[in-house]
Amino acid sequence: MCETMGGAVRYDEITYEVSDGIATITLNRPARLNAFTLRMGHELLAAFDEADADDSVRVVVLTGAGRAYCAGADLEMGGGTFNRDVIGAEEFGQIDGVPRDEGGVVSLRVAACKKVVIGAFNGAAVGIGVTMTLPMDIRIASTNAKFGFVFARRGILPEAASSWFLPRVVGISQAMEWVATGRLFDAAEARAGGLVSRVVAPDELIPTARSIAREVADNTSAVSVAVSRQLLWGMLGAPTPWDAHRQDSRAMLQLGAGKDVVEGVTAFLEKRPPNFPGRVSTDYPEGIRPFPGPP
């Protein structure tokens, strides 16, 4: 599990680096193809907490070390891998009286992030290796990447709140094809199905992700992006557009009177790059909920 040393968080199964407004989280168990463990789950939660608490971070990029992104859950315990009596009943607490699914804990923390999140698939993303990325805003794949919602081939189901996220990302028909067959598919099929937005050569993957991140960091208001991210995801489940209109109206009232809009309009009129003063930690508008949690 991650530890705090001298105010800094030390990670064992991921790395966390911040440079020029971009936080890069790298799954770092290359000898095991970055297979997911409970320790890795805790470290991912801590890394996203660290990114959200740091106003200098505008974008989070997630990738894998070595030749895989994440080969799914570590199956070292064999048939007991998913048995709560073996792995511990309440590693991440409970929801509705049952142990919380660890994949869902991670994916919902990603969803609650107030920074743009980019997934950069350098290789295989299978099982939880792909489901944990569904709440990410932008997903880019190397031509080396492969994907698989293999759960039905292991006797379980796609966790990590995938029954909510996956149909919204790719549509119900495509989601059911990938889930029901449990087969592996390549980056080209992932692009055609809407799972990723771009497929690039392996040596272009991180530069492409960082280029998109730079567009965000250099040109936009951190507060505006944080609010937009939460509302775009949160309104996917709203029953009518009136729900969005209510939230939009509240946010426009507060942001419209804020310091970032003054800078944004002034910079446009003066034909210069903006220098937005707003900070997510202090200027996020009241009443605009982050991605909602349990009722």
N, C-alpha and C positions, 0 to 999 in steps of 0.2 A: 504494500500500500504506500501511497505517497506520504512523505514526511516533510515537516516544516523545519528548516534549519536556518537560524539567524534571520528569520523573516521571509526567506525564500523557500519555495516548494521544491522538494527533490523528488524526481520521478524515476521509477525503475523500468517500466514497460512501455513508456512513451517518452518522447522528448518534447520540450516546449521552448520555443525561441520567438522573440519579438524583434522585428527590424523594420524601421520606417513605417510604423503603423500597421504592420501585418504580423499576426501571430501564426506561427506554423506549428501544428501539432503533428508529430510523426509517430505512428504505431511502430514500436521498436522491439519486436521479437523476431528478427529475420530468420533465425534458425528454425523457428516454428511457423514460418510464413505469417507472422503477426497474428496467430490465433488468439482469440479473445479469451480472457480470464476474468475472474471477479476482481482481481487486483487492477487489471487494465481498466475495468469499468469504473472503479473508484478514482483512478488517476484521470480518466477522461472527465468525470464530474468536476474534479478539482481544477483541471486545466480550463474548462469553460467558466468556472467561477472566477478564475484568475483573469481570463480575458475580459469578462464582463465588468470586473472591478477596475480595470485599467483603461482610463479615458484615452490613452494614447493608441490603444488598439482599435482599429476601424474594421478590420476584416480578419477572419480566422480561416486558414487553409489547413485541411486535414489530408494527410497522405500516409504512405507506408514505407518502411525501410526494406531494402532488398528487392526481391523479385515479385512480391505479393503485396496487395493492399491489406487484406485480412482474409484468411482462409476459413473463417467461421469460428465457432466455439472450439476451444481446445478439447479434444476428445480423449485426453490421456487417461481419464478415469473409466474409459470403456462404457459399458451399458449403463452405468450409474451416473453418467455425465449430467443428465437432466433430472435426476431423482432428488427431490428436496430432502429426503431422509439422508442422502449421502452428502450433498453439497451445502447443506445448511438451510434451514427453513426460512429465515428472515434476514438474509444478508443485507437487503435494502429495505427492510420494513414490510409493512402490509398495506394492502388496499382491499377494502370491502371484506376484511377478515381472512384474506389469503396472502401468501408471500408475493411481493411484487416481482414481476419478471425483470431481470436485470437489463435485458435489451431495451425494454420500455423505459426504464429509469434513465438510461443514456440517451435514447432518442428524444424523450420529452425534455431533457436538459438542453439538447441541441435546439429543439423547437423554441424553448424559452429564451435563448440567447438574444441579446439586443444588438449583436453585430452580424454583419453579413457572413455567412458560412459557405465556403467553397470546398467541395470534395474533389480531390485529384487522384483518380484511380490509376496507380502505376502498374498494377497487376491484378491477380485474381481477387474478387470480392464476392464471397460466398456466405450464405446464411446470415448471421448477424453482421458479417462483414459488409453486406449490402443494406440490410434493413436499418442499421443504425444511421445510414446516410440519407434516408428518405426525407427527413426534415431539413436537410441542407438546401440552401437556396439555389446553388449552381453546382452541377456535377460535370466534370470533364474526365474523359478517359484516354489513356494511352492505347495505341493499337495493340499493345500486349495484354490489355485487360480482358478478363472473362468474368461472367456474372452467373449466379445461380441462387434461386430461391428453393433450396434443396430440402426443405423441412419435411415434406410428405415422404421423401425417400429415407427419412430417419425416424418416422413415426410421430413427429410433432407438428406444430403449426408455425407459420411465419409470425414471430413475436414482434417486439419493439413497436407496438401499435401500428403494425403494417396494414391491418385490415382497414384502418382509417387513412393512412398516408398513401399506400401504394395505388389504390384506384384513383385517388385525386391527382397523383403525379402522372400516371400512364393510362388511365381509363380502366374500367372494370374488365373488359374483354381481354386486353393484354395482360392485366394483372392475373386473371384466372388462368390464362394459358401458361404463364411462367410458374405460377404456384402449383397448379394441378399436375404439371409434368415434372416439376423439380429438376428440369434439365439445365445444363450449362449452355450459355450463349455468349457470343463474342461482342466486341465493342460496337461493331457496325449494327448488329441487331438492337443493342441497347440504345443507340442513337436513333434508329428508325422507330423504336417503340416509345421514345420520349424519356427514357430513364436518365440519359446524359444529353447535354446540349451540344457537345463538341467531341470529336475524336481527333487526336493529334499524335504525331510521332513521339516516341518515348522521350527524346531529348528536348521536346518542346512542351512537355506537360507542365512542369513547375513554372517555367517562364510564362506560359499562357495563363496559368492561375494567378500568378503575381501581376501580370499585366491588367487583368480584370480587377484585381484588388487595388491596384494603383489608381484606376479610373474612379473607383469609389472613394479611396482615401484622399485623393488630390482635388476632387471637384464637388463633393457633396457635404451636406450638413449631417453630422453624426446623429443628431437628435431626429432629424427628418427621416433618415434611413431606419433608425430604430423603431420609430412609430409605424412607418410604412411596412416594415417586415412583420411586426406583430399583427397589424390589421389585415394584411394580405393573407397570411396563414390563418388567422383567427376567424376571418369571415368566410372561409371555405365551408364551414358548417352552419353558417347563419341561414335561417329559413327564408328570409326575404331581403331585398336590397335596402329596405328601410333600416334594418339593423346596422348595415354599413353606413347609411346616411347619418344615423344618430352619432356613431363614433367619429365619422368624418367631420361632422359639424362641431363636436366638442374639441377635436384636435385642431381644426382650423382656427377656432376662436383663440386657443392658447398659443399655437405656433405663429398665427398671424400677428400677434402682439409681441412676439419675442425678438430677441436680438439677432438670431440667425437670419430671419427674413429681411431685416434691415440691411445686413451685410450682403445677402444674396442679391437683392435688388440693386443696391448701390454698386456692387462689383459689376453687375451686368451693364448698368448705365455708364459706368466709367471704363468699360471694356478692359477689365483686369481680372485675374484669378481671384476667387473669393478666399477669405480667411475667416472661417466661421468660428465664433467664440463659444458657442454652446457646448455643453458637456452632458453626456447621457446621465452621468451620476447625479447631476444637480438640476438639470433642465428638462428632464423627461416630463411631459405634461401629466397633470393629475387626472385620474379617472380613466386613463387609457391603459387597460390591463395588459400586462405581458400575456403571452399565449396561456389561456386559462387552464388552471389545474382542476383537480377533482372538486365537485360541488360541495 
